[in-house]
Amino acid sequence: MIIHEKIAEQLPGWRERVKKLVKEKGDIVIDKVTIDQVYGGMRGSQVLVSDISYVDPAEGIRLRGYSIPEVLAKLPKPDEAEMPYVGGLYYLLLTGEMPTKEQACLVEKDWANRSEIPQYVYNTLRALPKNTHPMTLFTLAVQSLQTQSEFAKRYHEGMRKDEYWEPMLEDSLNLTAKLPIIAAFIYSLKYRNGEVPQVDSSLDWGANFAHMLGIKDKGYEELARLYFIIHSDHESGNVSAHATHLVGSSLADVYYAFSAGLNGLAGPLHGLANQECFGWLLEVRDKFGGVPSKEQLRKFAWETLESGKVIPGYGHAVLRVPDPRFTAQMKFAKDRFPQDELVRLADMVFEIVPQVLKEQGKAKNPAPNVDAISGTLQYYYGVREFDFYTVLFGVGRALGVTANLVWARALGQPLERPKSLTTQMLEDAAVSE
């Protein structure tokens, strides 16, 4: 596999680079942690390493150094398509190199060869109550695949530490190959006839997902590629990425680690936020019977805030500008269906709500994040079951977190174990200052 060869080629240099950095510069202070940070969820504390992605406060996410616009422009695309191969993105995340079209297609082909789902996975999901949440189904499906873990098998057989990354890569390729099919089956099980989706191995990873959902509009193939690419990673500090990394640091395999990340993604303050954002847009539309005037929207936004509620989709822990992932999706919508009622409403919210939040004075960053528009695009193409949206997020997020796991294992990153303090200790430290 070409990705295996590329990583093996880079590893000696990377290992020496990290070893030298820790040995020669390990005592250098990078960031001073404050009591506010300790009690505030460790926001802004520089204590994690990821060479896969970085969130620049002024530019947004960079994937292997490339901005979202650069990624969308530079990655190879299927013939006559506007959005790139998702396999090309995975190649980039794992190797750090921008792939050729041939290399992107090799990943796509490899995924197709690994995509078969064991029957017991379908049986497991069918055995659960009909009202089981899609994210519960998704997490259980991932965990049920753990019986096929190459890492767990080889670890128990005995292998050297410097080989740990190889079965982790195998597991990551096997898992990511299967996720779109599992997600499509969950959609069928929850909202359609419950049949196993029909895979078309002639299609790329993104287009095949659209095919399995039964959406024939070519626009949804493009959206699937875009959606999975921009949701792939967002540094290691967000809940889904950090939970995956934390569990993986114990030498748990990718199935245990990623299922932990999915459980974090299911929270309302993380992946479930896309559902809440779209719900708020629908609330506005239904209240006014369509797109309101700007003054009506401004008043409604103030009423929302004054009632003690928040306006979901606006504000970000790191970004200080509109999220480029939001911008990419808004452009997608305006290029294809600019007159859609909800697109026009989302665009008006983008114009009005940041101003209201600035006037209120509580939001440090009132710009929109990725969740402010993503549900609108899914809704347009007929995917209107809100509680499925986080599953879509999870499919994309697997790309980034598994790439991080492979490299964490390759570089021998240790078990994560931060130290806790008591409130009394913090009070004593504050008095002594």
QUIZI-V75361 format. One record per helix or strand of 3 or more residues. SS is the DSSP state (H for helix, E for strand). FROM is the first residue (numbers start at 1). TO is the last residue. Records with the same first field share a line. If there is no record, write none. Layout:
SS=FROM-TO  FROM-TO
This chain:
H=2-25  35-39  68-74  86-95  101-113  119-126  134-148  150-157  161-191  205-213  218-230  239-248  254-265  273-288  294-306  324-337  341-360  371-380  386-410  423-432
E=53-56  60-63
